């Protein structure tokens, strides 16, 4: 995010320089003016591209809100970073992003460098020794196992394996993932996930209500015209 900010500042300075050059050459070299116009257009387009890349989709915004609800002290910029990987890999392996978000919260409290007493690492607390074959198949080293994308993808793969192993029983799959009979742990994940789904439904209802009011108002305005 900081890097993007500096890039935008640099591009803005380039635009300013181009504009100044434009006025300098206005009455001197028509060919130079055309080149400056093209540079200006390209720079503006690059600024728009950066701006659009930083916009969150409705789904991404929803996951960011959930992350910050679970961990209010977390830097929002980190939440934005995590949400993209969560959505990408949860969907790739057939899980709701909210479920993976709630699992990460319980596993590491969204600490990407978390290391447990059992040497489980990263957001989803992957045990590199226990899943050595998975790491090799992905070409991931022990230290790379804690990288955000690597860690979340491996976590989703492992959970998917347990889900299939237990005949699509998510509660048993989560229990297997945890590696014990931590009833409260599993309940916390499922309760937070259920709450997140209720929040999504409430949000959709509010949006529909708002859209209906806007439509009604527009129809009334059209009638007056």
C-alpha positions in Angstrom: 0.0 0.0 0.0 2.9 2.4 0.9 4.6 1.4 -2.4 1.4 2.1 -4.4 1.1 5.5 -2.7 4.7 6.5 -3.7 4.0 5.3 -7.3 0.9 7.4 -7.5 2.9 10.4 -6.2 5.6 9.8 -8.7 3.2 9.5 -11.6 1.4 12.7 -10.4 4.8 14.5 -10.6 5.4 13.1 -14.1 2.0 14.5 -15.1 2.9 17.9 -13.7 6.2 17.8 -15.6 4.5 16.8 -18.8 1.9 19.6 -18.5 4.7 22.2 -17.9 6.6 20.9 -20.9 3.4 21.1 -23.0 3.0 24.8 -22.3 6.7 25.3 -23.0 6.6 23.7 -26.4 3.1 24.9 -27.4 4.4 27.5 -29.9 7.6 25.7 -30.9 7.4 22.1 -32.0 4.0 20.5 -33.0 5.6 17.0 -33.1 6.9 17.4 -29.6 3.4 18.5 -28.5 1.9 15.3 -29.9 4.5 13.2 -28.0 3.8 15.0 -24.8 0.0 14.5 -25.2 0.6 10.7 -25.7 2.8 10.6 -22.6 0.2 12.4 -20.6 -2.6 10.0 -21.7 -0.5 7.0 -20.9 0.4 8.3 -17.4 -3.3 9.1 -16.6 -4.3 5.6 -17.7 -1.6 4.1 -15.5 -2.9 6.1 -12.5 -6.5 4.8 -13.2 -5.2 1.2 -13.4 -3.5 1.5 -10.0 -6.5 3.1 -8.5 -8.8 0.3 -9.8 -6.4 -2.4 -8.6 -6.7 -1.0 -5.1 -10.5 -1.1 -5.1 -12.1 -3.9 -3.1 -14.9 -6.0 -4.6 -18.1 -6.4 -2.5 -16.9 -9.9 -1.5 -13.5 -8.7 -0.5 -14.9 -5.9 1.5 -17.2 -8.4 3.3 -14.2 -10.6 4.2 -12.2 -7.6 5.4 -15.0 -6.5 7.7 -15.2 -10.0 9.1 -11.5 -10.1 9.8 -11.6 -6.8 11.5 -14.7 -7.9 13.5 -12.8 -10.9 14.7 -9.5 -9.0 15.3 -10.3 -5.3 15.8 -6.7 -4.3 16.5 -5.4 -5.7 13.2 -4.1 -3.3 10.6 -6.8 -2.9 8.0 -4.1 -3.0 5.2 -3.2 -6.5 6.4 -6.8 -7.5 6.4 -7.1 -6.4 2.8 -4.0 -8.4 1.9 -5.2 -11.5 3.7 -8.7 -11.3 2.2 -7.5 -11.8 -1.4 -5.7 -15.0 -0.6 -8.5 -16.3 1.5 -11.1 -15.8 -1.3 -8.8 -17.2 -4.0 -7.9 -20.5 -2.2 -11.1 -21.1 -0.3 -13.0 -21.0 -3.6 -10.3 -23.1 -5.4 -10.8 -25.9 -2.9 -14.6 -25.5 -2.4 -15.0 -23.7 0.9 -16.8 -20.5 1.9 -14.3 -17.7 2.4 -16.0 -16.9 5.7 -15.2 -20.5 7.1 -11.5 -20.2 6.2 -11.4 -16.7 7.8 -12.9 -18.1 11.0 -10.5 -21.0 11.0 -7.5 -18.7 10.6 -8.8 -16.5 13.4 -8.8 -19.5 15.8 -5.5 -20.9 14.6 -3.3 -17.8 14.6 -5.4 -14.7 15.3 -4.2 -13.5 11.8 -0.5 -13.5 12.8 1.3 -14.6 9.6 4.6 -15.4 11.5 2.9 -17.4 14.3 4.8 -20.5 15.4 3.2 -23.0 17.9 4.9 -25.2 20.4 4.4 -28.0 18.0 6.3 -26.0 15.3 3.1 -25.3 13.3 3.6 -22.1 11.3 1.7 -19.2 9.7 -1.9 -18.1 9.4 -3.3 -21.6 9.2 -0.7 -23.2 11.4 0.7 -25.7 9.0 3.0 -28.4 10.3 5.8 -28.7 7.7 7.1 -32.0 9.0 3.7 -33.6 9.1 2.9 -32.4 5.6 6.3 -32.8 4.0 4.9 -34.5 0.9 2.5 -31.6 0.3 5.4 -29.1 0.6 7.5 -31.1 -1.9 4.6 -31.4 -4.3 4.2 -27.6 -4.2 7.9 -26.9 -4.4 7.7 -25.1 -1.0 10.6 -25.0 1.5 10.1 -25.1 5.3 10.5 -21.3 5.6 8.2 -20.6 2.6 5.4 -22.6 4.3 4.6 -19.5 6.4 4.2 -17.3 3.3 0.6 -16.0 3.1 -0.4 -17.5 -0.2 1.5 -20.8 0.4 0.1 -21.2 3.9 -3.5 -20.5 3.1 -3.5 -22.7 0.0 -1.9 -25.6 2.0 -4.4 -25.1 4.8 -7.3 -25.4 2.3 -5.8 -28.5 0.7 -5.4 -30.2 4.1 -8.9 -29.3 5.2 -10.3 -30.6 1.9 -8.5 -33.9 2.4 -10.0 -34.3 5.9 -13.4 -33.2 4.6 -13.4 -36.0 2.0 -11.9 -38.5 4.5 -14.9 -37.8 6.8 -17.6 -38.1 4.1 -18.1 -34.3 3.8 -18.6 -33.8 7.6 -17.1 -30.4 8.2 -17.1 -30.7 12.0 -15.1 -33.9 11.9 -12.8 -32.4 9.2 -12.1 -29.4 11.5 -11.5 -31.7 14.5 -9.0 -33.6 12.3 -7.4 -30.3 11.3 -7.0 -29.2 14.9 -5.5 -32.6 15.8 -7.5 -33.3 18.9 -10.9 -33.1 20.5 -11.0 -29.4 21.2 -14.8 -29.0 21.4 -14.7 -25.3 22.3 -12.2 -24.6 19.5 -14.5 -26.2 16.9 -17.6 -24.5 18.3 -15.9 -21.1 18.1 -15.1 -21.6 14.4 -18.6 -22.8 13.5 -20.4 -20.1 15.7 -18.3 -17.3 14.1 -19.0 -18.8 10.6 -22.7 -19.0 11.3 -22.8 -15.4 12.6 -20.9 -14.3 9.4 -23.6 -15.9 7.3 -26.3 -14.1 9.2 -24.5 -10.8 8.7 -24.3 -11.5 5.0 -28.0 -12.1 4.8 -28.8 -8.9 6.8 -26.5 -6.9 4.6 -28.2 -8.2 1.4 -31.6 -7.3 2.9 -30.4 -3.8 3.7 -29.1 -3.4 0.2 -32.3 -4.6 -1.4 -34.3 -2.2 0.8 -32.0 0.7 -0.1 -32.3 -0.2 -3.8 -36.1 -0.4 -3.6 -36.2 3.1 -2.0 -33.9 4.5 -4.8 -36.1 2.8 -7.5 -39.3 4.2 -5.9 -37.8 7.7 -5.6 -36.6 7.6 -9.3 -40.1 6.5 -10.4 -41.7 9.3 -8.5 -39.3 11.8 -10.1 -40.1 10.5 -13.5 -43.8 10.8 -12.8 -43.4 14.5 -11.9 -41.5 15.1 -15.2 
